[in-house]
């Protein structure tokens, strides 16, 4: 092959590669645009928040939930029919709000929804994976915890009965997260069934720059009905969860966080099954936020078989030198430091088949990176069954 022929050959390869790249970019842009149209519903009012969020006030009957094929004829439930009975262990001190609340409110007949931006979607591995956990990023829900994907835990749990709800009170922190793909969170897990039809409902607070594009502490929810394969998502990033509250929403920034040896700010999270229609309700502090309709689930349409409370951090060895991440869990301090210094989860309770809140002592204690993050179970009259949990990540004993 002559020099001219070779040059022409490489020119053709260049043109082909450029054409393929341009075609891929165009296709991805179209996919992003279509997703944004599905998620961002027409709004009555929009609120620009100082944290960079845009909150859209959407007609309550036109929210994303009702795009779900199982919810096309769903009758919205505007409040729980019945609440579980039990002692009111409400949050102490200042009630938490979200940052956007300072800049406006949504009118009656609408619900606030965090607007999804194009750059949010482009941070995901693919358009289809936006707002979802991947199967290799979640652990098996069993006592013998084996996790090779970098997920590290400090949590307690109960198993062996039917559970119709769970609640606890979490002090809120803003832990340092080292890598853009890492995260730190505290949450409740309610689990039904086993793979491949594992059902979960999850709620808590998290710092997750990969999902939100920042390092702010945000309230979040998650659900799946098929073991994180195709169903479910974070917050309102897919159809499913029905929002009914006008002041507090999944995905938005929590206005205040606890400080080391200083003021402590709590969030109370309750999830329970309405015995009249089997919807799973979410309440934050004393306010119902919304619900997961029973139609979404298979094994959780009856009850949960496992409930867990605790923290999780993702360690991707982000430093690139083989060292453990410096991503912190909770306050970033170990449980031994105690109140105002370590993160806690207090008044751990379940709802039983008689629709009663019951204090329960954890049966399961999981710390799969104990030198980096750990927990301590305690009990007292005010905080009931509670744990201190968390840690700094990398330290002399966790190199």
RAGIKA-V247623 format. One record per residue. N is the residue number from 1. RES is the residue in three letters. SS is DSSP state (a for helix, b for strand, c for the rest). OMEGA is omega as a letter, one per 30 degrees, with the letter a starting at -180 (none if undefined). NEAR is the number of other ideal C-beta (glycine too) atoms within 10 Angstrom. Layout:
BEGIN
n-><N & N>
res-><RES & RES>
ss-><SS & SS>
omega-><OMEGA & OMEGA>
near-><NEAR & NEAR>
END
This chain:
BEGIN
n-><1 & 2 & 3 & 4 & 5 & 6 & 7 & 8 & 9 & 10 & 11 & 12 & 13 & 14 & 15 & 16 & 17 & 18 & 19 & 20 & 21 & 22 & 23 & 24 & 25 & 26 & 27 & 28 & 29 & 30 & 31 & 32 & 33 & 34 & 35 & 36 & 37 & 38 & 39 & 40 & 41 & 42 & 43 & 44 & 45 & 46 & 47 & 48 & 49 & 50 & 51 & 52 & 53 & 54 & 55 & 56 & 57 & 58 & 59 & 60 & 61 & 62 & 63 & 64 & 65 & 66 & 67 & 68 & 69 & 70 & 71 & 72 & 73 & 74 & 75 & 76 & 77 & 78 & 79 & 80 & 81 & 82 & 83 & 84 & 85 & 86 & 87 & 88 & 89 & 90 & 91 & 92 & 93 & 94 & 95 & 96 & 97 & 98 & 99 & 100 & 101 & 102 & 103 & 104 & 105 & 106 & 107 & 108 & 109 & 110 & 111 & 112 & 113 & 114 & 115 & 116 & 117 & 118 & 119 & 120 & 121 & 122 & 123 & 124 & 125 & 126 & 127 & 128 & 129 & 130 & 131 & 132 & 133 & 134 & 135 & 136 & 137 & 138 & 139 & 140 & 141 & 142 & 143 & 144 & 145 & 146 & 147 & 148 & 149 & 150 & 151 & 152 & 153 & 154 & 155 & 156 & 157 & 158 & 159 & 160 & 161 & 162 & 163 & 164 & 165 & 166 & 167 & 168 & 169 & 170 & 171 & 172 & 173 & 174 & 175 & 176 & 177 & 178 & 179 & 180 & 181 & 182 & 183 & 184 & 185 & 186 & 187 & 188 & 189 & 190 & 191 & 192 & 193 & 194 & 195 & 196 & 197 & 198 & 199 & 200 & 201 & 202 & 203 & 204 & 205 & 206 & 207 & 208 & 209 & 210 & 211 & 212 & 213 & 214 & 215 & 216 & 217 & 218 & 219 & 220 & 221 & 222 & 223 & 224 & 225 & 226 & 227 & 228 & 229 & 230 & 231 & 232 & 233 & 234 & 235 & 236 & 237 & 238 & 239 & 240 & 241 & 242 & 243 & 244 & 245 & 246 & 247 & 248 & 249 & 250 & 251 & 252 & 253 & 254 & 255 & 256 & 257 & 258 & 259 & 260 & 261 & 262 & 263 & 264 & 265 & 266 & 267 & 268 & 269 & 270 & 271 & 272 & 273 & 274 & 275 & 276 & 277 & 278 & 279 & 280 & 281 & 282 & 283 & 284 & 285 & 286 & 287 & 288 & 289 & 290 & 291 & 292 & 293 & 294 & 295 & 296 & 297 & 298 & 299 & 300 & 301 & 302 & 303 & 304 & 305 & 306 & 307 & 308 & 309 & 310 & 311 & 312 & 313 & 314 & 315 & 316 & 317 & 318 & 319 & 320 & 321 & 322 & 323 & 324 & 325 & 326 & 327 & 328 & 329 & 330 & 331 & 332 & 333 & 334 & 335 & 336 & 337 & 338 & 339 & 340 & 341 & 342 & 343 & 344 & 345 & 346 & 347 & 348 & 349 & 350 & 351 & 352 & 353 & 354 & 355 & 356 & 357 & 358 & 359 & 360 & 361 & 362 & 363 & 364 & 365 & 366 & 367 & 368 & 369 & 370 & 371 & 372 & 373 & 374 & 375 & 376 & 377 & 378 & 379 & 380 & 381 & 382 & 383 & 384 & 385 & 386 & 387 & 388 & 389 & 390 & 391 & 392 & 393 & 394 & 395 & 396 & 397 & 398 & 399>
res-><UNK & UNK & UNK & UNK & UNK & UNK & UNK & UNK & UNK & UNK & UNK & UNK & UNK & UNK & UNK & UNK & UNK & UNK & UNK & UNK & UNK & UNK & UNK & UNK & UNK & UNK & UNK & UNK & UNK & UNK & UNK & UNK & UNK & UNK & UNK & UNK & UNK & UNK & UNK & UNK & UNK & UNK & UNK & UNK & UNK & UNK & UNK & UNK & UNK & UNK & UNK & UNK & UNK & UNK & UNK & UNK & UNK & UNK & UNK & UNK & UNK & UNK & UNK & UNK & UNK & UNK & UNK & UNK & UNK & UNK & UNK & UNK & UNK & UNK & UNK & UNK & UNK & UNK & UNK & UNK & UNK & UNK & UNK & UNK & UNK & UNK & UNK & UNK & UNK & UNK & UNK & UNK & UNK & UNK & UNK & UNK & UNK & UNK & UNK & UNK & UNK & UNK & UNK & UNK & UNK & UNK & UNK & UNK & UNK & UNK & UNK & UNK & UNK & UNK & UNK & UNK & UNK & UNK & UNK & UNK & UNK & UNK & UNK & UNK & UNK & UNK & UNK & UNK & UNK & UNK & UNK & UNK & UNK & UNK & UNK & UNK & UNK & UNK & UNK & UNK & UNK & UNK & UNK & UNK & UNK & UNK & UNK & UNK & UNK & UNK & UNK & UNK & UNK & UNK & UNK & UNK & UNK & UNK & UNK & UNK & UNK & UNK & UNK & UNK & UNK & UNK & UNK & UNK & UNK & UNK & UNK & UNK & UNK & UNK & UNK & UNK & UNK & UNK & UNK & UNK & UNK & UNK & UNK & UNK & UNK & UNK & UNK & UNK & UNK & UNK & UNK & UNK & UNK & UNK & UNK & UNK & UNK & UNK & UNK & UNK & UNK & UNK & UNK & UNK & UNK & UNK & UNK & UNK & UNK & UNK & UNK & UNK & UNK & UNK & UNK & UNK & UNK & UNK & UNK & UNK & UNK & UNK & UNK & UNK & UNK & UNK & UNK & UNK & UNK & UNK & UNK & UNK & UNK & UNK & UNK & UNK & UNK & UNK & UNK & UNK & UNK & UNK & UNK & UNK & UNK & UNK & UNK & UNK & UNK & UNK & UNK & UNK & UNK & UNK & UNK & UNK & UNK & UNK & UNK & UNK & UNK & UNK & UNK & UNK & UNK & UNK & UNK & UNK & UNK & UNK & UNK & UNK & UNK & UNK & UNK & UNK & UNK & UNK & UNK & UNK & UNK & UNK & UNK & UNK & UNK & UNK & UNK & UNK & UNK & UNK & UNK & UNK & UNK & UNK & UNK & UNK & UNK & UNK & UNK & UNK & UNK & UNK & UNK & UNK & UNK & UNK & UNK & UNK & UNK & UNK & UNK & UNK & UNK & UNK & UNK & UNK & UNK & UNK & UNK & UNK & UNK & UNK & UNK & UNK & UNK & UNK & UNK & UNK & UNK & UNK & UNK & UNK & UNK & UNK & UNK & UNK & UNK & UNK & UNK & UNK & UNK & UNK & UNK & UNK & UNK & UNK & UNK & UNK & UNK & UNK & UNK & UNK & UNK & UNK & UNK & UNK & UNK & UNK & UNK & UNK & UNK & UNK & UNK & UNK & UNK & UNK & UNK & UNK & UNK & UNK & UNK & UNK & UNK & UNK & UNK & UNK & UNK & UNK & UNK & UNK & UNK & UNK & UNK & UNK & UNK & UNK & UNK & UNK & UNK & UNK & UNK & UNK & UNK & UNK & UNK & UNK & UNK & UNK & UNK>
ss-><c & c & a & a & a & a & a & a & a & a & a & a & a & a & a & a & a & a & a & a & a & a & a & a & a & a & a & a & a & a & a & a & a & a & a & a & a & a & a & c & c & c & b & b & b & b & b & b & c & c & c & c & c & b & b & b & b & b & b & a & a & a & c & a & a & a & a & c & a & a & a & c & c & c & c & c & c & c & c & c & c & c & c & c & b & c & c & c & c & c & c & c & c & c & c & c & c & b & a & a & a & a & a & c & c & c & c & c & c & b & b & b & b & b & c & c & c & a & a & a & a & a & c & c & c & c & c & c & c & c & c & c & c & c & a & a & a & c & c & c & c & c & c & c & c & c & c & c & c & c & b & b & b & b & b & b & b & b & b & b & b & b & b & c & b & b & b & b & b & b & b & c & c & c & c & c & c & c & c & c & c & c & c & b & b & b & b & b & b & b & b & b & c & c & c & c & c & c & b & b & b & b & b & b & b & b & b & c & a & a & a & a & c & c & c & c & c & b & b & b & b & b & b & b & c & c & c & c & c & c & c & c & c & b & c & c & c & c & c & c & b & b & b & c & c & c & c & c & c & c & c & c & b & b & c & c & c & c & c & c & c & c & c & c & c & b & b & b & b & b & b & b & b & c & c & c & c & c & c & b & b & b & b & b & c & c & b & b & b & b & b & b & c & a & a & a & c & c & a & a & a & c & c & b & b & b & b & b & b & b & b & b & b & b & c & c & c & c & c & c & c & c & c & c & c & c & c & c & b & c & c & c & c & c & a & a & a & c & c & c & c & c & b & b & b & b & b & b & b & b & b & c & c & c & c & b & b & b & b & c & c & c & c & b & b & b & b & c & c & c & c & c & c & b & b & b & b & b & b & b & c & c & c & b & b & b & b & b & b & b & b & c & c & c & b & c & c & b & c>
omega-><a & a & a & l & a & l & l & l & a & l & l & l & a & l & a & a & l & l & l & a & l & l & l & l & l & a & l & l & l & l & l & a & l & l & l & l & l & a & a & a & l & a & l & a & l & a & l & a & a & l & l & l & l & l & l & l & a & l & a & a & a & l & a & a & a & l & a & a & l & a & a & a & a & l & a & l & a & l & l & l & a & l & l & a & l & a & l & l & a & a & a & l & a & l & a & l & l & a & a & a & a & a & l & l & a & a & l & a & l & l & l & l & l & a & l & a & a & a & l & a & a & l & a & l & l & l & a & a & a & l & a & l & l & a & a & l & l & a & l & a & l & a & a & a & l & a & a & a & l & l & a & a & l & a & l & a & l & a & l & l & l & a & a & l & l & l & l & a & a & l & a & l & l & a & l & l & a & a & a & l & l & l & l & a & l & a & l & l & l & a & l & l & a & l & g & a & l & l & l & l & a & l & l & l & a & l & a & a & l & a & a & a & l & a & l & l & a & l & a & l & l & l & l & l & l & l & l & l & a & a & l & a & l & l & l & a & l & l & l & a & a & l & l & a & a & a & a & a & l & l & a & a & l & a & a & l & l & l & a & a & a & a & l & l & a & l & l & a & l & l & l & a & l & a & a & a & l & l & l & a & l & l & l & a & a & a & l & a & a & a & l & a & a & a & a & a & l & a & l & l & l & a & l & l & a & l & a & l & l & a & l & l & l & a & l & a & a & a & l & a & l & l & l & l & l & l & a & l & a & l & a & l & a & a & a & a & l & a & a & a & l & l & l & l & a & l & l & a & l & l & a & a & l & l & l & l & a & l & a & l & a & l & a & l & a & l & a & l & a & l & a & a & l & a & l & l & l & l & l & a & a & a & l & l & a & l & l & a & l & a & a & a & a & l & a & l & l & a & none>
near-><8 & 7 & 7 & 8 & 9 & 10 & 11 & 12 & 11 & 10 & 10 & 10 & 10 & 10 & 10 & 10 & 10 & 10 & 10 & 10 & 10 & 10 & 10 & 10 & 10 & 10 & 11 & 14 & 13 & 11 & 15 & 20 & 12 & 11 & 21 & 16 & 9 & 12 & 22 & 17 & 18 & 8 & 19 & 13 & 14 & 14 & 19 & 13 & 18 & 10 & 17 & 13 & 23 & 16 & 26 & 21 & 20 & 25 & 13 & 19 & 11 & 15 & 23 & 23 & 24 & 18 & 15 & 18 & 7 & 13 & 17 & 9 & 7 & 14 & 8 & 15 & 18 & 9 & 9 & 17 & 11 & 11 & 17 & 23 & 10 & 16 & 10 & 6 & 18 & 12 & 19 & 13 & 9 & 12 & 15 & 20 & 14 & 23 & 19 & 25 & 16 & 12 & 13 & 15 & 15 & 24 & 10 & 7 & 12 & 21 & 25 & 29 & 25 & 25 & 20 & 23 & 16 & 11 & 9 & 21 & 21 & 13 & 15 & 17 & 11 & 10 & 18 & 11 & 12 & 22 & 21 & 23 & 16 & 11 & 12 & 9 & 15 & 18 & 16 & 13 & 20 & 12 & 11 & 6 & 16 & 8 & 14 & 7 & 13 & 17 & 19 & 26 & 21 & 30 & 24 & 25 & 20 & 20 & 17 & 9 & 15 & 12 & 24 & 24 & 28 & 26 & 22 & 29 & 23 & 26 & 23 & 20 & 28 & 20 & 27 & 15 & 25 & 22 & 18 & 14 & 17 & 22 & 23 & 30 & 23 & 29 & 22 & 24 & 22 & 27 & 21 & 23 & 21 & 15 & 13 & 10 & 16 & 21 & 26 & 25 & 27 & 20 & 23 & 24 & 24 & 22 & 24 & 22 & 17 & 16 & 22 & 24 & 15 & 14 & 14 & 19 & 25 & 26 & 23 & 21 & 25 & 25 & 23 & 24 & 26 & 15 & 20 & 21 & 15 & 10 & 18 & 27 & 21 & 23 & 23 & 27 & 24 & 21 & 20 & 25 & 28 & 27 & 23 & 19 & 17 & 17 & 15 & 24 & 25 & 23 & 24 & 25 & 22 & 20 & 17 & 16 & 20 & 22 & 13 & 12 & 12 & 8 & 12 & 20 & 21 & 22 & 22 & 21 & 25 & 24 & 24 & 25 & 27 & 20 & 15 & 10 & 13 & 16 & 21 & 24 & 24 & 25 & 22 & 21 & 16 & 11 & 14 & 18 & 24 & 25 & 26 & 25 & 23 & 16 & 16 & 26 & 24 & 14 & 17 & 26 & 15 & 16 & 18 & 29 & 20 & 21 & 28 & 23 & 28 & 32 & 28 & 21 & 28 & 22 & 23 & 17 & 15 & 19 & 13 & 8 & 6 & 7 & 14 & 21 & 24 & 20 & 26 & 26 & 30 & 30 & 28 & 22 & 20 & 24 & 23 & 10 & 14 & 13 & 11 & 15 & 19 & 24 & 28 & 28 & 28 & 23 & 19 & 27 & 24 & 23 & 26 & 18 & 12 & 10 & 17 & 14 & 22 & 13 & 14 & 18 & 11 & 21 & 11 & 17 & 15 & 18 & 20 & 16 & 20 & 14 & 15 & 27 & 30 & 21 & 29 & 17 & 15 & 14 & 11 & 9 & 5 & 9 & 17 & 19 & 20 & 22 & 26 & 25 & 29 & 31 & 31 & 20 & 26 & 20 & 13 & 6 & 9 & 19 & 10>
END
